Amino acid sequence: MERPQAQPRSAYAHFQAITTRWMDNDVYGHVNNVTYYSYFDTAVNRYLIEAGVLDIHAGEVIGLVIETHCNYFAPLAFPKNVEAGIRVAHIGKSSVRYEIGLFEEGQSGAAACGHFVHVYVDRVTRRPVPLPEAFVVALRALQVPA
């Protein structure tokens, strides 16, 4: 198996700034590994909300995480800021694979790279639903040519 490599900024279509918090650091003086997943969720959902396709309070369609993964390359730590690069690797009928790179502000190589898969479901029934067209348009803007 090939060893994972940190990705450059050019591998991502969009960036979201994330402010680290005092509580993000663990006793070893760096952001705790579980917090990276929170950063992934924050970056993607902020993009979708700002694109006008996700209404977290009243929207009929919501995303549920069914898979997640992260590789760590360098530590992140409070009080430094993080820049989350986002790209969409796959758009399915009701699912999306997001890939995220977390960069210390101003650094060219990712401190961590990961992905998660959302399945979009009806808010009430929790059954998968086809992605709305406006959603697909917003997602295509995050695709990076191979």
Summary of the structure (lengths in Angstrom):
residues: 146
radius of gyration: 15.5
end to end distance: 21.2
largest distance: 45.3
contacts: 428
relative contact order: 0.25
helix: 22%
strand: 38%
